[in-house]
Amino acid sequence: MPTMYVISGCNGSGKTTASYTILPEMLQCRDFVNFDEIARSISPFDLSKAAIDAGRVMLKRIKDLTNTREDFAFETTLAVRSYINLIEKTKKKGY
């Protein structure tokens, strides 16, 4: 059964920092989908400008990973209600 890890916490709580150690070393999870990193790659100096595009890229990446039944993690503050639907859909796929 594939696993989806939801890394959540408030802004500045260390989610990304902890994920870079915990995911590959302790959980053997190699795919980490991070909205902020995606936005930074699109527009490094204005993350708000890249928000919509980064959201699309993130959701597509998660869809691709679930379609191939890969283990993966994604980071969130859980401030957006749409993640509830994402998590439910992923559970229905056997995660």
FIKOL-222279 format. One record per residue (C-alpha): residue number from 1; chain; x, y, z. Coordinates in pm, 1 decimal, decimal comma, always signed. Layout:
// FIKOL-222279
NUM|A|X|Y|Z
...
***
This chain:
// FIKOL-222279
1|A|+0,0|+0,0|+0,0
2|A|+148,3|+339,1|-93,8
3|A|+181,1|+609,3|+168,8
4|A|+102,7|+979,8|+157,7
5|A|+267,1|+1181,9|+434,4
6|A|+103,3|+1514,0|+520,8
7|A|+360,5|+1747,1|+674,1
8|A|+162,2|+2020,2|+846,1
9|A|+222,4|+2305,4|+1083,5
10|A|+211,2|+2681,8|+1105,5
11|A|+437,8|+2905,5|+899,5
12|A|+792,9|+2905,7|+1029,7
13|A|+749,3|+2589,1|+1236,8
14|A|+1027,5|+2397,3|+1060,4
15|A|+821,4|+2173,8|+831,2
16|A|+1060,6|+2196,1|+537,5
17|A|+1375,1|+2169,1|+747,4
18|A|+1250,7|+1859,7|+928,6
19|A|+1118,2|+1705,1|+607,8
20|A|+1458,6|+1707,0|+439,3
21|A|+1590,1|+1478,5|+714,4
22|A|+1289,2|+1276,6|+823,4
23|A|+1145,0|+1187,7|+483,3
24|A|+1448,4|+1036,3|+308,7
25|A|+1642,7|+909,5|+609,1
26|A|+1373,9|+778,7|+843,6
27|A|+1075,2|+712,5|+617,4
28|A|+1256,9|+632,9|+290,3
29|A|+1022,9|+875,2|+112,0
30|A|+1191,6|+1033,8|-189,4
31|A|+910,5|+1249,7|-330,9
32|A|+838,7|+1570,9|-141,4
33|A|+587,1|+1813,4|-294,6
34|A|+636,1|+2157,7|-144,8
35|A|+427,4|+2455,0|-259,9
36|A|+681,3|+2714,2|-143,4
37|A|+967,9|+2542,2|-326,3
38|A|+760,1|+2520,8|-644,3
39|A|+659,3|+2888,3|-617,6
40|A|+1021,4|+2985,8|-553,8
41|A|+1129,1|+2804,4|-870,6
42|A|+868,2|+2999,3|-1072,3
43|A|+927,4|+3345,2|-925,1
44|A|+1207,6|+3352,3|-666,5
45|A|+1153,6|+3714,0|-563,3
46|A|+773,2|+3731,4|-557,5
47|A|+609,2|+3412,7|-429,7
48|A|+262,1|+3565,9|-433,6
49|A|+298,8|+3625,4|-808,5
50|A|+362,2|+3252,8|-860,0
51|A|+92,1|+3122,5|-624,7
52|A|-165,9|+3013,8|-882,8
53|A|+88,7|+2847,9|-1110,6
54|A|+259,2|+2679,4|-815,2
55|A|-74,3|+2544,5|-692,3
56|A|-144,2|+2393,0|-1032,9
57|A|+201,1|+2235,8|-1051,8
58|A|+165,3|+2096,2|-700,4
59|A|-175,9|+1939,8|-764,3
60|A|-60,2|+1790,1|-1094,8
61|A|+247,8|+1641,2|-928,7
62|A|+35,3|+1485,7|-654,1
63|A|-206,9|+1349,3|-914,7
64|A|+82,7|+1195,9|-1110,8
65|A|+228,5|+1037,2|-796,6
66|A|-104,4|+888,6|-690,3
67|A|-171,8|+757,0|-1040,8
68|A|+159,9|+569,3|-1030,2
69|A|+98,2|+469,7|-665,6
70|A|+422,4|+622,1|-537,7
71|A|+493,9|+707,7|-175,8
72|A|+513,0|+1084,2|-135,9
73|A|+481,5|+1371,1|+108,3
74|A|+341,3|+1718,4|+77,1
75|A|+371,3|+2018,3|+301,3
76|A|+84,7|+2241,2|+409,5
77|A|-38,4|+2468,4|+685,3
78|A|-379,6|+2299,5|+637,2
79|A|-528,2|+2647,9|+603,6
80|A|-689,8|+2558,7|+269,9
81|A|-1004,2|+2344,5|+277,3
82|A|-928,8|+2189,3|-62,3
83|A|-674,8|+1959,5|+101,8
84|A|-961,8|+1773,0|+267,0
85|A|-1086,8|+1667,4|-76,9
86|A|-734,2|+1584,0|-189,9
87|A|-674,5|+1362,5|+112,9
88|A|-1012,1|+1189,3|+71,9
89|A|-950,9|+1120,2|-299,6
90|A|-606,2|+986,1|-221,3
91|A|-745,4|+757,5|+49,5
92|A|-992,3|+617,8|-204,4
93|A|-695,8|+531,1|-426,6
94|A|-562,0|+307,0|-152,1
95|A|-327,7|+534,7|+38,3
***
